[in-house]
Amino acid sequence: MRSPSFGEHVTSPVFFNNQDKLIVTVDKGFATAEPDYDYWVISADGKERERI
């Protein structure tokens, strides 16, 4: 899925247990020969995010 807030291809959202947060994988190299992954923790409301 392409995320408007990231402007990149975002996959594999996973919710943390007993928290209102999820982690996503952002592939900045989507559709290229070499993937370029970043991992982000995002609040459930989408207002807060942190690259890890």
Summary of the structure (lengths in Angstrom):
residues: 52
radius of gyration: 11.3
end to end distance: 20.2
largest distance: 37.4
contacts: 111
relative contact order: 0.24
helix: 0%
strand: 52%
